Amino acid sequence: MRSPLLFLLGICLPLSPLFAQTALAPLDPSVPLEISAAAGFSLLDKSGDPDPKQTGNVGLIRYNGGGNAGDDQINWSTKGQGAFLGLALGPFYLKAHSLSKKSSLYWISGGSFCGQLDGIFNCGGLSAGATRGQEYNEGRLDLAILLGPLSMGARYGNDQLKQTDTATVTRNIQGASLGLQILGHLYAGLGLETVKESHSGFAPFSWNRQMGGVGIEFGDTWRIRAEVDRGSSDYAKVTDSATGSYVYHASEAISQTQLELQANQIVFGVENKLTSLPAIVSQGVVARSTQISSLRASWLYPEGFTFTYEIQNQIYSMDISEADRSLEGKLTRLSLGKAF
């Protein structure tokens, strides 16, 4: 049986920026990292050499979005804010970001739901005319050291998702990663995270996430950067021996591509990310997927200011009232940063 306690923990559009760097350090400092070792390459200049002028940056992020599945009269909305910090300390680079959001879902007809939203796989139900809300908080702290062409990184993270009916999911994250610069223009990164997940009323359980990628960068005034990433996470489950109810993390297969073009002070970015959840026959769950595509424009002003506008199109394939349906939505992201 599916756990009755697992109700839409993640009913709304993901607010955490879903695109993140694995091999290359981001040109836009508001973009987060898939693995911490990528932060070490922030210490390099356009030529791939150590940049003694690199000090750090700080900024704020604002999100807003929503979507619907018209056949079922489902509507959801989400909004939130975040902050980021980057700091160079000799051969070390520290990068931190935090996110906070509030979301709500309204379903006129009611029914059952099974799919992935906010990065957590859930099954549950919603009564006709009911509205549910949630709060989501995320924090990441990445530290990398650059030793010639080698970057080594460590990560600590904490996520918490809480519903209006007090159901709570928390994740504590620890990770380690390596990055390598090859011949000045080619980069590779590989990272591993261990996630300890806790649900209200259940014992904690753990699972691993692996991510790797390769990227290439060349050019000076005009710069082109491309990156291809692959990743996966493990299936994990915990059962309440008294009731037989259970919660689990569904295994994932992640495929991501990114392309950036910088022309003077303007950076254009195009990204696509597909997260597939394989079928779990024993649980009666068929394969599901999340498709995210993004267009981003960033202005890197000579005075050190950075402004970014991003639009994400998001499509979720899932079970809605025991039928294959797609939930579609859009998310906009604004960020303002300042180098120091």
C-alpha positions in Angstrom: 0.0 0.0 0.0 1.0 3.6 -0.5 1.5 5.5 2.6 -1.5 7.7 3.5 0.9 10.1 5.2 2.7 10.8 2.0 0.4 13.5 0.6 1.9 15.7 -2.1 5.1 16.6 -0.3 6.3 18.7 -3.2 3.0 19.7 -4.9 4.3 22.7 -6.6 6.9 23.7 -9.2 10.5 23.4 -8.0 11.8 26.7 -6.9 15.4 25.7 -6.4 17.2 26.5 -9.6 17.2 23.1 -11.4 20.2 23.8 -13.6 23.5 23.7 -11.9 27.2 23.3 -12.9 29.1 20.1 -12.6 32.3 20.6 -14.6 32.5 24.3 -15.3 32.3 27.2 -12.9 29.2 29.3 -13.8 29.6 32.7 -15.5 26.6 33.9 -13.6 27.3 33.7 -9.8 23.6 33.2 -9.0 23.7 29.7 -10.7 24.3 26.9 -8.1 26.6 24.0 -8.3 25.8 20.3 -8.9 29.1 19.4 -7.3 31.3 21.5 -5.1 34.6 21.0 -7.0 33.3 23.2 -9.8 33.6 26.2 -7.4 37.4 25.9 -7.5 37.4 26.9 -11.2 35.9 30.2 -10.2 39.4 31.2 -9.3 40.5 31.1 -13.0 40.4 33.9 -15.5 39.2 33.8 -19.1 42.4 32.1 -20.2 42.1 29.4 -17.7 44.9 30.8 -15.5 44.7 31.7 -11.8 43.1 35.2 -11.4 44.6 37.1 -8.5 41.8 39.8 -8.8 39.1 37.2 -8.0 37.6 38.1 -4.6 33.9 37.2 -4.4 30.3 38.1 -5.0 27.0 38.4 -3.2 23.4 38.7 -4.3 19.6 38.1 -4.1 17.3 35.9 -6.1 13.5 36.1 -6.6 11.2 33.4 -8.0 7.7 33.3 -9.3 5.7 30.6 -11.2 2.7 28.4 -11.6 0.9 26.0 -13.9 -2.0 23.7 -14.4 -3.4 20.5 -15.8 -6.5 21.7 -17.5 -8.3 18.3 -17.8 -8.3 17.9 -14.0 -8.7 21.6 -13.2 -5.6 21.6 -11.2 -3.9 24.9 -10.5 -0.8 25.6 -8.5 1.4 28.6 -7.8 4.7 29.2 -6.1 6.9 32.1 -5.1 10.1 32.6 -3.1 13.4 34.2 -2.6 17.0 33.3 -2.1 20.6 34.6 -1.6 24.0 33.6 -2.7 27.6 34.2 -1.7 31.0 33.5 -3.2 34.3 34.2 -1.5 37.9 33.6 -2.7 40.4 32.8 0.0 43.8 32.1 -1.6 43.5 28.6 -3.2 40.1 28.1 -1.6 36.7 29.2 -2.9 33.6 29.2 -0.7 30.1 29.2 -2.3 26.8 29.3 -0.4 23.2 29.7 -1.3 19.9 29.5 0.4 16.3 29.3 -0.9 12.9 29.8 0.8 9.5 29.4 -0.9 5.8 29.0 -0.3 3.5 27.1 -2.7 -0.1 26.1 -3.0 -2.2 23.7 -5.0 -6.0 23.8 -5.7 -7.8 20.9 -7.3 -11.5 21.5 -8.2 -12.5 17.9 -8.9 -10.2 16.1 -6.4 -8.6 12.7 -7.0 -5.3 10.8 -6.6 -1.8 11.9 -7.4 1.5 10.0 -8.0 4.6 11.7 -9.3 7.6 13.8 -8.7 7.6 17.5 -7.8 10.2 19.5 -5.8 12.5 16.6 -6.3 10.5 14.3 -3.9 8.5 11.4 -5.3 5.0 11.1 -3.7 1.7 9.5 -3.9 -1.5 10.7 -2.2 -4.9 12.2 -2.7 -6.7 15.6 -2.6 -10.3 16.2 -1.8 -12.5 18.1 -4.2 -12.2 21.9 -3.8 -9.3 21.5 -1.3 -6.2 23.7 -1.2 -2.9 22.6 0.2 0.1 24.7 1.0 3.7 24.0 1.8 6.9 25.7 2.8 10.3 24.7 1.4 13.8 25.7 2.6 17.1 24.8 1.1 20.7 25.5 2.0 24.0 24.6 0.5 27.6 25.3 1.6 30.4 24.3 -0.9 34.1 24.6 -0.3 36.7 23.9 -2.9 40.5 24.0 -3.1 42.3 24.5 -6.4 45.7 22.8 -6.7 46.9 23.5 -10.2 44.6 21.7 -12.6 42.9 19.8 -9.8 39.9 21.0 -7.8 38.7 19.2 -4.7 35.4 20.0 -3.0 33.2 19.3 0.0 29.5 20.0 0.5 27.1 20.3 3.4 23.4 20.8 2.8 20.0 20.8 4.5 16.5 20.8 3.0 13.2 20.9 4.8 9.7 20.7 3.3 6.7 21.2 5.5 3.0 21.0 4.7 0.1 22.9 6.2 -1.0 19.6 7.8 2.4 19.4 9.6 3.8 16.5 7.6 7.6 17.2 7.2 10.5 15.9 5.2 14.1 16.8 6.0 17.3 16.0 4.1 20.8 16.3 5.5 23.4 16.2 2.7 27.1 15.5 2.7 29.2 15.3 -0.4 32.7 15.1 -1.9 33.9 15.8 -5.5 36.8 16.2 -7.8 37.3 18.4 -10.8 40.0 18.5 -13.4 41.1 21.1 -16.0 42.6 19.4 -19.1 44.8 21.4 -21.6 43.3 24.7 -20.4 39.9 24.4 -22.1 38.4 21.0 -21.2 37.0 20.3 -17.8 35.6 17.2 -16.0 33.9 16.8 -12.7 32.6 13.8 -10.6 30.8 13.9 -7.3 29.1 11.7 -4.7 26.5 12.8 -2.1 25.1 10.8 0.8 21.6 12.0 1.8 19.9 11.2 5.1 16.2 11.6 4.7 13.5 11.8 7.4 9.7 11.8 7.1 7.3 12.5 10.0 6.4 9.3 11.8 9.1 7.2 10.1 12.7 6.2 10.9 15.4 8.0 8.9 16.9 6.3 5.9 19.8 7.1 3.5 20.5 7.0 -0.2 23.3 8.1 -2.5 23.4 10.5 -5.5 26.1 10.5 -8.1 26.8 13.2 -10.7 29.5 13.6 -13.4 30.0 15.9 -16.3 32.4 17.2 -19.0 32.6 20.7 -20.3 34.5 22.9 -22.7 35.2 26.6 -22.7 37.0 28.8 -25.2 37.2 32.4 -26.3 38.0 35.8 -24.7 35.7 38.7 -25.6 33.3 36.1 -27.1 33.2 33.0 -25.0 31.4 29.7 -25.6 30.8 27.1 -23.0 29.1 23.8 -23.3 28.6 21.1 -20.7 27.0 17.6 -20.7 26.1 15.9 -17.3 24.8 12.6 -16.2 23.7 11.5 -12.8 21.7 9.0 -10.8 20.3 8.4 -7.3 19.5 5.2 -5.4 16.2 3.7 -4.4 15.6 3.6 -0.7 12.6 2.6 1.5 11.6 2.5 5.2 8.5 0.8 6.5 6.6 1.3 9.8 6.4 -2.2 11.3 3.3 -1.4 13.3 1.1 -0.1 10.4 2.8 -1.4 7.3 2.9 2.1 5.8 6.1 3.1 4.1 7.9 6.0 2.5 10.7 5.8 -0.1 13.0 7.7 -2.4 12.5 6.7 -6.0 15.7 6.1 -8.0 16.5 8.7 -10.6 18.4 8.9 -13.9 19.5 12.5 -14.7 20.6 13.9 -18.1 21.5 17.6 -18.5 23.0 19.7 -21.3 24.0 23.4 -21.0 25.2 25.9 -23.5 26.4 29.5 -22.7 27.5 32.3 -25.1 29.1 35.4 -23.7 29.3 38.5 -25.9 31.1 41.3 -24.1 29.0 41.8 -20.9 26.0 39.7 -21.9 25.6 36.0 -21.3 22.9 33.9 -23.0 22.2 30.4 -21.6 20.2 27.5 -22.9 19.7 24.4 -20.7 17.7 21.2 -20.8 17.3 18.7 -18.0 15.5 15.3 -18.0 14.9 13.4 -14.8 13.5 9.9 -15.3 12.1 7.7 -12.5 12.2 4.0 -13.6 9.1 1.8 -13.0 8.9 0.1 -9.6 6.8 -3.0 -10.4 6.6 -4.1 -6.7 5.1 -0.7 -5.8 2.7 -0.5 -8.7 4.4 2.6 -10.0 5.1 3.1 -13.7 8.0 5.1 -15.1 7.7 8.9 -14.8 9.7 11.9 -15.9 10.4 15.6 -15.4 11.4 17.7 -18.4 12.8 21.2 -17.7 14.0 23.6 -20.4 15.4 27.1 -19.7 16.4 30.3 -21.4 18.6 32.7 -19.5 20.1 36.2 -20.1 22.7 37.7 -17.8 24.2 41.2 -17.8 27.7 41.4 -16.3 28.3 45.1 -15.8 31.9 46.3 -15.6 31.2 47.8 -12.2 30.7 44.3 -10.9 26.9 44.2 -10.9 25.2 41.1 -12.4 21.5 41.0 -13.4 19.9 37.8 -14.6 16.5 37.0 -16.1 15.5 33.3 -16.6 12.4 31.5 -17.9 11.9 27.8 -17.2 9.3 25.6 -19.0 8.5 22.6 -16.9 6.5 19.4 -17.8 5.8 16.7 -15.3 4.6 13.2 -16.5 2.7 11.5 -13.7 -0.4 9.5 -12.5 -3.4 11.8 -11.9 -6.5 9.9 -10.9 -4.9 6.7 -12.2 -4.3 8.1 -15.7 -1.2 9.3 -17.5 -1.3 13.1 -17.4 1.1 16.0 -17.7 1.3 19.0 -15.5 2.9 22.0 -17.2 4.1 25.3 -15.8 6.5 28.2 -16.0 8.9 29.7 -13.6 10.7 33.0 -13.8 13.9 33.8 -11.9 15.4 37.2 -11.3 18.7 37.8 -9.6 20.9 40.8 -8.8 24.5 40.4 -7.6 27.6 42.4 -6.9 31.2 41.4 -7.1 33.6 42.7 -4.4 
